[in-house]
Amino acid sequence: MEQLQGRKALITGGSRGLGKATALALAAEGVHVAITGRNEATLLEAVAELQAFGVKAIYSVFDVSDFEQVKKGIAYIHEAFGTIDILINNAGIASFGNFLEMDPARWQEIMNVNVMGIYYVTHQVLPGMIARNTGDIINVSSTAGLRGNANTTAYTASKFAVAGLSEALMMEVRKHNIRVSALMPSTIASEMSLSLNITDGNPEKVLQPEDFAELVVAQLKLNRRALLKSASLWSTNP
C-alpha cells in the first residue's frame, strides 16, 4: 500500500464539489494540497479548511481552458511547492440539449474546458514527474465517457476524449513510473449536477462528493507496481 503523507497534490476545480471533497480527503491523509479555480473567494475558503488539517495549502486562480493562464498558475504552484506528486484533473463543465439547437460556442467551450484543460495542465506538470521518475495523474471522466445518451453530445464527446487521452497517456508514461487513471463515476450530488437538475442529491440514491473522494484516496493507495502492470487504468472502481 502506498503512503500519501507528505506528498504534494494539485487539484483543478478544487474549491467546491468533487474537487474540494477530494482535497479535504487528501489533506486528512497528510497530503499538501494546491487547488485551482476561477473564483478566488471560494478558493480562499477552501484553503482555510485545508490548512486546519495541518498541511500546506495554497491556491491559484486560472481558467484551465486558457493555456497562458495555466502556464502562469502552474509556475506559481511549482515555485511554492517545488514538486507536484499527484495531479487530479477535476475541472469540468456540462450543458445538455438537442445537438442542432446547442450553440456551437457552448459546444466548443465544453471541449476546451473538459479536454484541452486536461491537456494544458498535464502538459505543465508532467515534465517534473518524468524528471523524478514518479507521479500520479487522475483524470475525472464519467459514465458518459462509456455510453452516449440523447441530448448529451458535447459532454459525452468530451468525456470519451478524457478516457482515450488517459489510456493513451498511461501507455506512454508508465515506463517513467507514472500512473495515469481516468475515473468514471455515475451521477454525483455535486453543485453542477444539482444546478442542472440531474439529481436532487438524495444520498440514498446517488453518490456524494465524499464518496468520490474516498475512491480517489483508495486509488492512490493501491500498490504502485501492481497497478502499473494492469492492462487498463480507467474504471469506475478503485
Residue pairs with C-beta under 8 A, 6 or more apart in sequence:
1 221
1 222
1 223
2 220
2 221
2 222
2 223
2 224
4 26
4 29
4 30
4 31
4 217
4 220
4 221
5 29
5 30
5 31
6 30
6 31
6 32
7 31
7 32
7 85
7 86
8 31
8 32
8 33
8 34
8 81
8 82
8 83
8 84
8 85
8 86
9 23
9 26
9 31
9 32
9 33
9 34
9 84
9 85
9 86
9 87
9 88
10 33
10 34
10 35
10 36
10 74
10 77
10 84
10 86
10 87
10 88
10 121
10 125
11 19
11 22
11 23
11 26
11 33
11 34
11 35
11 36
11 88
11 90
12 19
12 35
12 36
12 37
12 64
12 88
12 89
12 90
12 91
12 117
12 121
13 19
13 36
13 37
13 64
13 90
13 91
13 92
14 20
14 22
14 23
14 33
14 34
14 35
14 36
14 37
14 43
14 46
14 59
14 88
14 90
15 35
15 37
15 39
15 42
15 43
15 45
15 46
15 59
16 37
16 42
16 46
16 191
17 190
17 191
17 192
17 209
18 90
18 140
18 188
18 190
18 209
18 212
18 213
19 35
19 37
19 88
19 90
19 91
20 35
20 46
20 49
20 209
21 208
21 209
21 210
21 212
21 213
22 88
22 90
22 209
22 212
22 213
22 216
22 217
23 33
23 35
23 46
23 50
23 57
24 49
24 50
24 53
24 213
25 210
25 213
25 214
25 216
25 217
26 33
26 86
26 213
26 216
26 217
27 33
27 50
27 53
27 55
27 57
28 53
29 217
30 53
30 54
30 55
31 55
31 86
32 55
32 56
32 57
32 81
33 50
33 55
33 56
33 57
33 58
34 57
34 58
34 59
34 60
34 77
34 80
34 81
34 84
35 43
35 46
35 47
35 50
35 57
35 58
35 59
35 60
36 43
36 59
36 60
36 61
36 62
36 64
36 73
36 77
36 91
37 43
37 59
37 61
37 91
38 61
38 62
38 63
39 61
40 59
40 61
43 59
43 61
44 59
46 59
47 57
47 58
47 59
50 57
51 57
56 81
58 77
58 80
58 81
60 73
60 74
60 76
60 77
61 73
62 69
62 70
62 72
62 73
63 69
63 70
63 113
64 70
64 91
64 113
64 116
64 117
64 118
64 120
64 121
65 109
65 112
65 113
65 116
65 117
65 120
66 120
67 120
70 117
70 120
70 121
70 124
71 124
74 121
74 124
74 125
75 124
77 84
78 84
78 128
83 128
83 132
84 125
84 128
84 129
84 135
85 129
85 134
85 135
85 136
86 135
86 136
86 137
86 138
86 220
87 121
87 122
87 125
87 129
87 135
87 136
87 137
87 138
88 137
88 138
88 140
88 216
89 117
89 118
89 121
89 122
89 137
89 138
89 139
89 140
90 140
91 113
91 117
92 113
92 114
92 117
92 140
92 158
92 192
93 109
93 110
93 113
93 114
93 192
94 110
94 155
94 192
94 196
95 102
95 106
95 110
95 154
95 155
95 196
96 151
96 152
96 155
96 196
97 151
98 151
99 151
99 153
102 153
102 154
106 154
107 153
107 154
110 154
110 155
110 158
111 154
111 157
111 158
111 161
114 155
114 158
114 159
114 161
114 162
115 158
115 161
115 162
115 165
118 139
118 162
118 165
119 165
122 137
122 169
125 135
125 137
126 135
126 137
126 173
126 178
128 135
129 135
129 137
129 173
129 176
129 178
130 173
130 176
130 178
133 176
133 177
134 176
134 177
134 178
135 176
135 177
135 178
135 179
136 178
136 179
136 181
136 220
137 166
137 169
137 178
137 179
137 180
137 181
138 180
138 181
138 182
138 183
138 216
138 219
138 220
139 162
139 165
139 166
139 180
139 181
139 182
139 183
140 162
140 182
140 183
140 185
141 159
141 162
141 163
141 166
141 182
141 183
141 184
141 234
142 155
142 159
142 184
142 185
142 186
143 184
143 185
143 186
143 236
144 152
144 155
144 156
144 159
144 160
145 156
145 159
145 160
145 161
145 162
145 163
145 182
145 184
146 163
146 184
148 156
148 160
149 156
159 184
162 182
163 182
163 184
163 234
165 182
166 180
166 181
166 182
166 233
166 234
167 180
167 182
167 232
167 233
167 234
169 180
170 179
170 180
170 181
170 232
170 233
173 180
174 180
174 228
177 224
177 228
179 224
179 227
179 228
179 233
180 233
181 219
181 233
181 234
181 235
182 233
182 234
183 212
183 215
183 216
183 219
183 234
183 235
183 236
184 234
184 235
184 236
185 207
185 212
185 215
185 236
186 206
186 207
186 236
187 193
187 198
187 199
187 206
187 207
188 206
188 207
188 208
188 209
188 211
188 212
189 199
189 201
189 202
189 203
189 206
189 207
189 208
189 209
190 209
193 199
193 201
193 206
194 200
194 201
199 205
199 206
201 208
215 237
215 238
218 238
219 238
222 238
227 233
